[in-house]
Every structure is written in structure tokens, then in C-alpha cells.
Amino acid sequence: MARPKTDNIDIKLRAPADLLPQLQQAAARRGVSVNAEVVARLKQSLEADQRGDDVLFTNPILRGIARSVATAMNETGRMAAFHVTGTVEGSLAWYDEAYAYSQAREAADAVLGALAPKGKPLQPKAPRSVAAAFENLGRGFASGMLEEIRTGKPLTSRTGERAASLRSDLGHLADRISDSVREKVK
């Protein structure tokens, strides 16, 4: 009996022997076949390339900073939410509980502070009028990025798909960003 015709293709792949058990474990955790796991991971990787994530997370130091901050926030947030709600469900959605979120922010700040270079931050070597524009560089950039997330639209052509991608990743949290985001961030 012939198999039904699909849009799928067969790909022969050579990979290190130790990769198969890892793929099998990952597939088992998600309750899918090894083939489905490989296809999902390939799709995820290609979508990340299109979003520009490759630029952010191929730098191992930046990836390490992001993972350290995310881990500290998640562990702190879960513990704080469990303390407040007394439930596992509450701890899993810690980002929806005000106390837990505030504790997670403190954890992120502690990690970023510990990773900061030693010494006093240098001021930009530029004329005073130009240097003044850089005084709130971080807040200004954050304000623009939050505006992109709020609207789902990039502010410049350079930011491309980032706005929609970040909004999608944040899910319902993106709705917390108010229309007055620029005033709140400053």
C-alpha cells in the first residue's frame, strides 16, 4: 500500500552518536517523536535567524548574562510567588504576582550588578551637547523598545521583525505596557 502524498521531504543526516540520546530524551519530555523534535528545533532555529536572535544569542557572554538574569528571576519569582500564594500554580505564573515580580527584579539587578565591570563609568568623549544626549541612553533605548512591543510595530526599518517577535514572546505581559510608556521609563 502506498503512503499518502505529503509536502514532506526525506533528509539524510549524519550527526555525532551522542546526539541521538539527547534528542530522544528531549522528544520524550515533550511527548513527540524524535523526527518531530528535530523538525521543531530546526524550525525554531530558522525562525530565530529571521528575528535576529542569532545576533543576540550566538555571543556566549551575552547569552550567559541573559541566562543568568533569567535563571535568577525565575527561581526568585517562583519562590516568592509560592510564598504568597501557597500553590504550585501560583509559583509557575510568578510574573503575574506583584510581590514575586518585584523580588525577581531585585534578583536581576543583583546579577547585573555582580557582573558589572569595576570602576567608575566613563563619560562619552564628545562635545558637551552630544554627551548630554547620551546621559539617558539606556532609558531612551528601553523606551523605544517598549513602544515597539506595545504597538507591535518597529520604530525603524533596522528593528525589522523584533517588535512583533518580542510582543509574541511576552504574550499577555505585553499588554501591561501602557500608552504612556515613554513617560514612565524616563
ABEGO torsion letter per residue (X at the ends): XBBBBBABBBBBBBBBAAAAAAAAAAAAAAGBBAAAAAAAAAAAAAAAAAAGAAAAAABAAAAAAAAAAAAAAAAAAAAAAAAAAGBAAAAAAAAABAAAAAAAAAAAAAAAAAABBBEBBBBBBBBAAAAAAAAAAAAAAAAAAAAAAAAGBBABAAAEAAAAAAAAAAEAAAAABBAAAAAAAX
